Amino acid sequence: MIPTEIGVPFARMLTDNDNEKELQMNLDLLEERRELVLIHEHNYKCQLQKYYDSRVKKCNFNVEDFVFRNNESSGQEPPGKLAPTWEGPYKVKEVLSRGAYKLEKLDGTEIPRT
C-alpha cells in the first residue's frame, strides 16, 4: 500500500469485506437467474414458431399419395446448375409427426432417410 492509503481509507478498502457477501448472494440467486433465462428462451422460441407458422403454407399428405422429393435433401444427383430440382414420384408409406413422411418407390421398396 501507498502510505497515504494507510491513514485515509478508500472505497476499495471498505468494500473488500462486502465482496464475500456479494459473491454468496450471487450464488444464491444463480438458480433464479437460470429459471428466468429458461422462461425467456421458451417465450422467444414460441414467438419464432408462431412467426414461422404464420408464413408457411401447410401441406398435409395422406398414405398412398404420390409426391416428389427435393433433390438437395436427398443428395442423389450431384448439385449443379443443370441438375434436376425434384426426384420421384414416390408414394407416402407412413405419416410421421410434424410433416415427416416415410416414402417408398412405386415398386414398394422403402426410401432411406425420408
DSSP file (Angstrom, degrees, kcal/mol; ACC not computed):
  #  RESIDUE AA STRUCTURE BP1 BP2  ACC     N-H-->O    O-->H-N    N-H-->O    O-->H-N    TCO  KAPPA ALPHA  PHI   PSI    X-CA   Y-CA   Z-CA
    1    1 A M              0   0    0      0, 0.0     5,-0.0     0, 0.0     0, 0.0   0.000 360.0 360.0 360.0 151.4    0.0    0.0    0.0
    2    2 A I    >>  -     0   0    0      1,-0.1     3,-1.7     4,-0.0     4,-0.7  -0.634 360.0-116.8 -78.7 142.6    1.0    3.6   -0.5
    3    3 A P  H >> S+     0   0    0      0, 0.0     4,-0.9     0, 0.0     3,-0.6   0.780 112.8  59.5 -56.4 -28.6    1.5    5.4    2.8
    4    4 A T  H 3> S+     0   0    0      1,-0.2     4,-1.5     2,-0.2     3,-0.1   0.808  99.9  57.6 -70.3 -26.1   -1.3    7.8    2.1
    5    5 A E  H <4 S+     0   0    0     -3,-1.7    -1,-0.2     1,-0.2     5,-0.2   0.705  96.9  63.8 -75.6 -18.4   -3.8    4.9    1.9
    6    6 A I  H << S+     0   0    0     -4,-0.7    -1,-0.2    -3,-0.6    -2,-0.2   0.922 109.2  36.6 -70.6 -43.2   -2.9    3.7    5.4
    7    7 A G  H  < S+     0   0    0     -4,-0.9    -2,-0.2     1,-0.2    -1,-0.2   0.870 120.8  44.4 -79.3 -37.1   -4.2    6.8    7.1
    8    8 A V  S  < S-     0   0    0     -4,-1.5     2,-0.2     0, 0.0    -1,-0.2  -0.938  83.1-136.1-113.1 116.8   -7.3    7.5    4.9
    9    9 A P        -     0   0    0      0, 0.0     2,-0.2     0, 0.0    -3,-0.1  -0.526  19.3-151.7 -74.1 135.1   -9.4    4.6    4.0
   10   10 A F     >  -     0   0    0     -2,-0.2     4,-1.7    -5,-0.2     3,-0.4  -0.544  29.5-104.3 -98.6 168.0  -10.5    4.4    0.3
   11   11 A A  H  > S+     0   0    0      1,-0.2     4,-1.8     2,-0.2     5,-0.1   0.823 119.6  60.0 -62.2 -31.7  -13.7    2.9   -1.1
   12   12 A R  H  4 S+     0   0    0      1,-0.2     4,-0.5     2,-0.2    -1,-0.2   0.898 107.0  44.9 -64.5 -39.5  -11.6    0.0   -2.4
   13   13 A M  H  4 S+     0   0    0     -3,-0.4     3,-0.5     1,-0.2     4,-0.4   0.831 112.2  52.4 -73.4 -32.0  -10.5   -0.9    1.1
   14   14 A L  H  < S+     0   0    0     -4,-1.7     3,-0.4     1,-0.2     4,-0.4   0.813 107.7  50.6 -74.6 -29.7  -14.0   -0.5    2.6
   15   15 A T  S  X S+     0   0    0     -4,-1.8     4,-1.0     1,-0.2    -1,-0.2   0.511  83.9  88.1 -89.3  -3.7  -15.7   -2.8    0.1
   16   16 A D  H  > S+     0   0    0     -4,-0.5     4,-0.6    -3,-0.5     3,-0.3   0.877  90.2  48.7 -61.7 -36.6  -13.3   -5.8    0.5
   17   17 A N  H  > S+     0   0    0     -3,-0.4     4,-0.7    -4,-0.4     3,-0.4   0.844 109.4  52.0 -72.2 -32.6  -15.4   -7.2    3.3
   18   18 A D  H  > S+     0   0    0     -4,-0.4     4,-2.4     1,-0.2    -1,-0.2   0.660  91.9  78.0 -77.1 -14.9  -18.6   -6.8    1.4
   19   19 A N  H  X S+     0   0    0     -4,-1.0     4,-2.4    -3,-0.3    -1,-0.2   0.899  92.3  49.6 -63.2 -41.3  -17.2   -8.7   -1.6
   20   20 A E  H  X S+     0   0    0     -4,-0.6     4,-2.1    -3,-0.4    -1,-0.2   0.899 111.2  49.7 -64.5 -39.7  -17.6  -12.1    0.1
   21   21 A K  H  X S+     0   0    0     -4,-0.7     4,-2.3     2,-0.2    -2,-0.2   0.908 110.8  49.9 -65.2 -41.2  -21.2  -11.3    0.9
   22   22 A E  H  X S+     0   0    0     -4,-2.4     4,-2.4     2,-0.2    -2,-0.2   0.905 110.1  50.3 -64.3 -41.7  -21.9  -10.2   -2.6
   23   23 A L  H  X S+     0   0    0     -4,-2.4     4,-2.0     2,-0.2    -1,-0.2   0.907 111.4  48.3 -63.1 -41.3  -20.4  -13.4   -4.1
   24   24 A Q  H  X S+     0   0    0     -4,-2.1     4,-1.9     1,-0.2    -2,-0.2   0.899 111.3  50.1 -66.0 -40.0  -22.5  -15.5   -1.7
   25   25 A M  H  X S+     0   0    0     -4,-2.3     4,-1.9     1,-0.2    -2,-0.2   0.888 108.6  52.9 -66.9 -37.8  -25.6  -13.6   -2.7
   26   26 A N  H  X S+     0   0    0     -4,-2.4     4,-0.5     1,-0.2    -1,-0.2   0.890 108.7  50.2 -63.2 -38.8  -24.9  -14.1   -6.4
   27   27 A L  H >< S+     0   0    0     -4,-2.0     3,-0.6     1,-0.2     4,-0.5   0.876 109.5  51.4 -66.5 -36.1  -24.5  -17.8   -5.9
   28   28 A D  H 3< S+     0   0    0     -4,-1.9     3,-0.4     1,-0.2     4,-0.4   0.865 113.0  44.8 -67.8 -35.2  -27.9  -17.9   -4.1
   29   29 A L  H 3X S+     0   0    0     -4,-1.9     4,-2.1     1,-0.2    -1,-0.2   0.457  88.4  92.0 -88.0  -0.7  -29.6  -16.0   -6.9
   30   30 A L  H <X S+     0   0    0     -3,-0.6     4,-2.2    -4,-0.5    -1,-0.2   0.905  84.4  50.0 -62.7 -43.4  -28.0  -18.1   -9.6
   31   31 A E  H  > S+     0   0    0     -4,-0.5     4,-2.3    -3,-0.4    -1,-0.2   0.894 109.9  51.3 -63.9 -39.7  -30.8  -20.7   -9.8
   32   32 A E  H  > S+     0   0    0     -4,-0.4     4,-2.3     1,-0.2    -1,-0.2   0.910 109.7  49.9 -64.2 -40.8  -33.4  -17.9  -10.1
   33   33 A R  H  X S+     0   0    0     -4,-2.1     4,-2.3     1,-0.2    -2,-0.2   0.898 109.5  51.3 -64.6 -39.9  -31.5  -16.3  -12.9
   34   34 A R  H  X S+     0   0    0     -4,-2.2     4,-2.3     2,-0.2    -1,-0.2   0.910 109.9  49.6 -63.6 -41.5  -31.3  -19.6  -14.7
   35   35 A E  H  X S+     0   0    0     -4,-2.3     4,-2.3     2,-0.2    -2,-0.2   0.909 110.5  50.2 -64.1 -41.3  -35.0  -20.2  -14.4
   36   36 A L  H  X S+     0   0    0     -4,-2.3     4,-2.4     1,-0.2    -1,-0.2   0.889 110.3  50.2 -63.5 -38.7  -35.7  -16.7  -15.7
   37   37 A V  H  X S+     0   0    0     -4,-2.3     4,-2.6     2,-0.2    -2,-0.2   0.905 109.9  50.3 -66.4 -40.4  -33.4  -17.3  -18.7
   38   38 A L  H  X S+     0   0    0     -4,-2.3     4,-2.3     2,-0.2    -2,-0.2   0.898 111.4  48.5 -63.9 -39.9  -35.2  -20.6  -19.4
   39   39 A I  H  X S+     0   0    0     -4,-2.3     4,-2.3     2,-0.2    -2,-0.2   0.920 112.8  48.0 -65.2 -43.3  -38.6  -18.9  -19.3
   40   40 A H  H  X S+     0   0    0     -4,-2.4     4,-2.3     2,-0.2    -2,-0.2   0.904 111.6  50.3 -63.1 -41.9  -37.3  -16.1  -21.6
   41   41 A E  H  X S+     0   0    0     -4,-2.6     4,-2.4     2,-0.2    -2,-0.2   0.908 110.1  50.0 -63.5 -42.4  -35.9  -18.7  -24.0
   42   42 A H  H  X S+     0   0    0     -4,-2.3     4,-2.2     2,-0.2    -2,-0.2   0.919 111.2  48.6 -63.2 -43.8  -39.1  -20.6  -24.1
   43   43 A N  H  X S+     0   0    0     -4,-2.3     4,-2.1     1,-0.2    -1,-0.2   0.905 111.2  50.6 -62.7 -40.8  -41.1  -17.5  -24.8
   44   44 A Y  H  X S+     0   0    0     -4,-2.3     4,-2.3     1,-0.2    -2,-0.2   0.913 110.0  49.2 -63.7 -43.4  -38.7  -16.5  -27.6
   45   45 A K  H  X S+     0   0    0     -4,-2.4     4,-2.4     1,-0.2    -1,-0.2   0.875 109.7  52.2 -65.2 -36.6  -39.0  -19.9  -29.3
   46   46 A C  H  X S+     0   0    0     -4,-2.2     4,-2.3     2,-0.2    -1,-0.2   0.901 109.5  49.4 -65.5 -39.9  -42.8  -19.7  -29.1
   47   47 A Q  H  X S+     0   0    0     -4,-2.1     4,-2.4     2,-0.2    -2,-0.2   0.913 111.6  49.0 -64.1 -42.2  -42.7  -16.3  -30.8
   48   48 A L  H  X S+     0   0    0     -4,-2.3     4,-2.7     2,-0.2    -2,-0.2   0.910 111.7  48.7 -63.3 -41.9  -40.4  -17.6  -33.5
   49   49 A Q  H  X S+     0   0    0     -4,-2.4     4,-2.9     2,-0.2    -1,-0.2   0.905 111.2  49.9 -65.7 -40.6  -42.5  -20.7  -34.1
   50   50 A K  H  X S+     0   0    0     -4,-2.3     4,-1.5     2,-0.2    -2,-0.2   0.909 112.5  47.5 -63.8 -42.0  -45.7  -18.5  -34.3
   51   51 A Y  H  X S+     0   0    0     -4,-2.4     4,-0.7     2,-0.2    -2,-0.2   0.920 114.7  46.0 -64.5 -44.1  -44.0  -16.2  -36.8
   52   52 A Y  H >X S+     0   0    0     -4,-2.7     3,-1.1     1,-0.2     4,-0.9   0.931 111.9  50.5 -65.0 -46.3  -42.7  -19.1  -38.9
   53   53 A D  H 3< S+     0   0    0     -4,-2.9     3,-0.3     1,-0.3    -1,-0.2   0.793 103.5  60.0 -65.5 -27.4  -46.1  -20.9  -38.9
   54   54 A S  H 3< S+     0   0    0     -4,-1.5    -1,-0.3     1,-0.2    -2,-0.2   0.749 112.1  38.9 -72.2 -21.0  -47.9  -17.7  -40.0
   55   55 A R  H << S+     0   0    0     -3,-1.1     2,-0.4    -4,-0.7    -1,-0.2   0.485  98.0  88.8-107.0  -5.0  -45.9  -17.6  -43.2
   56   56 A V  S  < S-     0   0    0     -4,-0.9     2,-0.7    -3,-0.3    -4,-0.0  -0.800  71.6-133.8 -99.5 133.3  -45.6  -21.2  -44.2
   57   57 A K        -     0   0    0     -2,-0.4     2,-0.4     2,-0.0    -3,-0.1  -0.751  24.9-138.5 -82.1 119.7  -48.2  -22.9  -46.3
   58   58 A K        -     0   0    0     -2,-0.7     2,-0.5    -5,-0.1    41,-0.0  -0.647  22.0-176.2 -84.0 133.1  -49.1  -26.2  -44.6
   59   59 A C        -     0   0    0     -2,-0.4     2,-0.4     2,-0.0    -2,-0.0  -0.966   5.1-165.3-131.9 114.0  -49.5  -29.1  -46.9
   60   60 A N        -     0   0    0     -2,-0.5     2,-0.3     0, 0.0    -2,-0.0  -0.835   2.7-159.9-104.8 137.6  -50.5  -32.4  -45.5
   61   61 A F        -     0   0    0     -2,-0.4     2,-0.2     4,-0.1    38,-0.1  -0.837   6.2-145.2-112.6 152.7  -50.2  -35.7  -47.4
   62   62 A N    >   -     0   0    0     -2,-0.3     3,-1.7     1,-0.1    30,-0.3  -0.658  38.3 -75.1-108.8 167.7  -52.1  -38.9  -46.7
   63   63 A V  T 3  S+     0   0    0      1,-0.3    30,-0.2    -2,-0.2    -1,-0.1  -0.376 119.0  24.1 -61.9 140.9  -51.0  -42.5  -47.1
   64   64 A E  T 3  S+     0   0    0     28,-2.5    -1,-0.3     1,-0.3     2,-0.2   0.461  89.6 135.5  78.5   5.2  -50.9  -43.7  -50.7
   65   65 A D    <   -     0   0    0     -3,-1.7    27,-2.4    27,-0.1     2,-0.4  -0.548  55.8-123.4 -78.0 150.4  -50.4  -40.1  -52.1
   66   66 A F  E     +A   91   0A   0     25,-0.2     2,-0.3    -2,-0.2    25,-0.2  -0.818  38.5 170.0 -96.5 134.0  -47.9  -39.5  -54.8
   67   67 A V  E     -A   90   0A   0     23,-2.9    23,-3.2    -2,-0.4     2,-0.3  -0.917  29.4-130.4-138.2 161.5  -45.2  -36.9  -54.0
   68   68 A F  E     -     0   0A   0     -2,-0.3     2,-0.4    21,-0.2    20,-0.2  -0.828  23.1-138.6-106.5 153.9  -41.9  -35.6  -55.4
   69   69 A R  E     -A   87   0A   0     18,-3.0    18,-2.5    -2,-0.3     2,-0.2  -0.924  22.5-108.3-116.5 140.6  -38.8  -35.2  -53.2
   70   70 A N  E  >  -A   86   0A   0     -2,-0.4     4,-1.1    16,-0.2     3,-0.3  -0.451  21.6-143.3 -65.9 132.3  -36.4  -32.3  -53.2
   71   71 A N  H  > S+     0   0    0     14,-3.1     4,-2.4     1,-0.2     5,-0.4   0.801  95.3  61.9 -70.4 -29.6  -33.1  -33.3  -54.8
   72   72 A E  H  4 S+     0   0    0     13,-0.4    -1,-0.2     1,-0.2    14,-0.1   0.878 104.1  48.5 -65.0 -36.9  -31.0  -31.2  -52.4
   73   73 A S  H  4 S+     0   0    0     -3,-0.3    -1,-0.2     1,-0.2    -2,-0.2   0.833 116.9  40.5 -74.1 -31.3  -32.2  -33.0  -49.3
   74   74 A S  H  < S-     0   0    0     -4,-1.1    -2,-0.2    40,-0.0    -1,-0.2   0.853  86.8-150.0 -86.6 -35.3  -31.6  -36.5  -50.7
   75   75 A G     <  +     0   0    0     -4,-2.4    -3,-0.1    -5,-0.1    -4,-0.1   0.720  52.2 132.6  73.4  20.7  -28.2  -35.9  -52.5
   76   76 A Q        +     0   0    0     -5,-0.4    -4,-0.1     2,-0.1    -5,-0.1   0.922  67.8  44.5 -69.7 -44.2  -28.9  -38.5  -55.1
   77   77 A E  S    S-     0   0    0     -6,-0.3    -2,-0.1     7,-0.1     3,-0.1  -0.800  99.0-107.1 -99.1 141.5  -27.9  -36.2  -58.0
   78   78 A P        -     0   0    0      0, 0.0    -2,-0.1     0, 0.0    -6,-0.0  -0.472  44.0-107.7 -65.1 136.7  -24.7  -34.1  -57.8
   79   79 A P        +     0   0    0      0, 0.0     2,-0.3     0, 0.0     3,-0.1  -0.342  60.8 128.4 -67.7 146.7  -25.7  -30.4  -57.3
   80   80 A G    >   -     0   0    0      1,-0.1     3,-0.6     4,-0.1    -3,-0.0  -0.975  69.4 -82.7-179.6 176.8  -25.2  -28.2  -60.2
   81   81 A K  T 3  S+     0   0    0     -2,-0.3    -1,-0.1     1,-0.2     0, 0.0   0.864 125.9  35.3 -67.2 -36.9  -26.8  -25.6  -62.5
   82   82 A L  T 3  S+     0   0    0     -3,-0.1    -1,-0.2     2,-0.1     3,-0.1   0.294  89.4 118.5-103.3  10.0  -28.5  -28.2  -64.7
   83   83 A A  S <  S-     0   0    0     -3,-0.6    -3,-0.1     1,-0.1     2,-0.1  -0.455  74.2 -98.9 -74.3 148.5  -29.3  -30.8  -62.1
   84   84 A P        -     0   0    0      0, 0.0    -7,-0.1     0, 0.0    -1,-0.1  -0.383  22.2-148.2 -68.0 146.6  -32.9  -31.6  -61.6
   85   85 A T  S    S+     0   0    0    -14,-0.1   -14,-3.1     1,-0.1   -13,-0.4   0.852  78.4  35.0 -82.1 -37.1  -34.6  -29.9  -58.7
   86   86 A W  E     -A   70   0A   0    -16,-0.2     2,-0.3   -15,-0.1   -16,-0.2  -0.843  63.2-164.4-120.4 153.8  -37.1  -32.7  -57.8
   87   87 A E  E     +A   69   0A   0    -18,-2.5   -18,-3.0    -2,-0.3     3,-0.2  -0.958  40.9  10.5-131.9 154.3  -36.9  -36.5  -58.0
   88   88 A G  E     -     0   0A   0     -2,-0.3   -20,-0.2   -20,-0.2     2,-0.1  -0.938  47.5-122.9 140.4-162.4  -39.7  -39.1  -57.9
   89   89 A P  E     +     0   0A   0      0, 0.0    17,-0.4     0, 0.0     2,-0.3   0.391  52.0 171.7 -82.2 152.0  -42.6  -39.8  -57.9
   90   90 A Y  E     -A   67   0A   0    -23,-3.2   -23,-2.9    -3,-0.2     2,-0.4  -0.839  28.0-126.1-122.7 162.3  -42.7  -41.6  -54.6
   91   91 A K  E     -AB  66 104A   0     13,-3.0    13,-2.2    -2,-0.3     2,-0.5  -0.908  25.2-116.1-111.4 139.7  -45.6  -42.9  -52.6
   92   92 A V  E     + B   0 103A   0    -27,-2.4   -28,-2.5    -2,-0.4    11,-0.2  -0.630  33.4 177.0 -74.9 119.8  -46.3  -42.0  -49.0
   93   93 A K  E     +     0   0A   0      9,-3.2     2,-0.3    -2,-0.5    10,-0.2   0.854  64.8   4.0 -90.9 -41.5  -45.9  -45.1  -46.9
   94   94 A E  E     - B   0 102A   0      8,-1.4     8,-2.7   -32,-0.1     2,-0.6  -0.998  64.2-131.7-149.8 140.7  -46.4  -43.8  -43.4
   95   95 A V  E     - B   0 101A   0     -2,-0.3     6,-0.2     6,-0.2     2,-0.1  -0.853  28.9-175.6 -96.0 120.2  -47.3  -40.4  -41.9
   96   96 A L        -     0   0    0      4,-2.8     3,-0.4    -2,-0.6     2,-0.1  -0.271  36.9 -65.7 -98.9-169.0  -45.0  -39.4  -39.0
   97   97 A S  S >  S+     0   0    0      1,-0.2     3,-0.8     2,-0.1    -1,-0.2  -0.471 104.9  10.6 -84.8 153.5  -45.3  -36.3  -36.8
   98   98 A R  T 3  S-     0   0    0      1,-0.3    -1,-0.2    -2,-0.1     3,-0.1   0.848 133.7 -45.3  54.6  47.8  -44.9  -32.6  -37.9
   99   99 A G  T 3  S+     0   0    0     -3,-0.4     2,-0.4     1,-0.3    -1,-0.3   0.670 100.7 134.5  78.3  16.6  -44.8  -33.0  -41.6
  100  100 A A    <   -     0   0    0     -3,-0.8    -4,-2.8    -4,-0.1     2,-0.3  -0.813  30.0-177.6-100.5 141.5  -42.4  -36.0  -41.8
  101  101 A Y  E     -B   95   0A   0     13,-0.7     2,-0.5    -2,-0.4    -6,-0.2  -0.971  27.7-130.3-137.8 149.3  -43.3  -38.9  -44.0
  102  102 A K  E     -B   94   0A   0     -8,-2.7    -9,-3.2    -2,-0.3    -8,-1.4  -0.887  34.4-159.0 -95.7 130.7  -41.8  -42.3  -44.9
  103  103 A L  E     -B   92   0A   0     -2,-0.5     8,-2.5     8,-0.4     2,-0.3  -0.743  12.4-170.6-111.6 157.5  -41.6  -42.7  -48.6
  104  104 A E  E     -BC  91 110A   0    -13,-2.2   -13,-3.0    -2,-0.3     6,-0.2  -0.980  27.6-107.8-140.8 154.9  -41.4  -45.7  -50.9
  105  105 A K    >   -     0   0    0      4,-3.1     3,-1.5    -2,-0.3   -15,-0.1  -0.217  42.4 -99.5 -71.7 172.1  -40.8  -46.2  -54.6
  106  106 A L  T 3  S+     0   0    0    -17,-0.4    -1,-0.1     1,-0.3   -16,-0.1   0.767 124.1  57.5 -67.7 -24.1  -43.7  -47.2  -56.8
  107  107 A D  T 3  S-     0   0    0      2,-0.1    -1,-0.3     1,-0.0    -2,-0.0   0.529 123.3-102.7 -84.4  -4.2  -42.5  -50.9  -56.8
  108  108 A G  S <  S+     0   0    0     -3,-1.5     2,-0.3     1,-0.3    -2,-0.1   0.384  74.5 137.0 105.4  -3.5  -42.7  -50.9  -52.9
  109  109 A T        -     0   0    0      1,-0.1    -4,-3.1    -5,-0.0    -1,-0.3  -0.625  55.4-118.3 -80.3 135.8  -39.1  -50.5  -51.8
  110  110 A E  B     -C  104   0A   0     -2,-0.3    -6,-0.3    -6,-0.2    -1,-0.1  -0.444  18.3-130.5 -75.8 143.8  -38.7  -48.1  -48.9
  111  111 A I        -     0   0    0     -8,-2.5    -8,-0.4    -2,-0.1     3,-0.4  -0.815  22.9-130.6 -92.6 127.0  -36.6  -45.0  -49.3
  112  112 A P  S    S+     0   0    0      0, 0.0    -1,-0.0     0, 0.0    -8,-0.0  -0.433  81.6  18.6 -75.4 154.8  -34.0  -44.4  -46.6
  113  113 A R              0   0    0      1,-0.1   -11,-0.0    -2,-0.1     0, 0.0   0.914 360.0 360.0  56.0  53.6  -33.7  -41.0  -44.8
  114  114 A T              0   0    0     -3,-0.4   -13,-0.7   -11,-0.1    -1,-0.1   0.408 360.0 360.0-108.7 360.0  -37.0  -39.6  -45.8
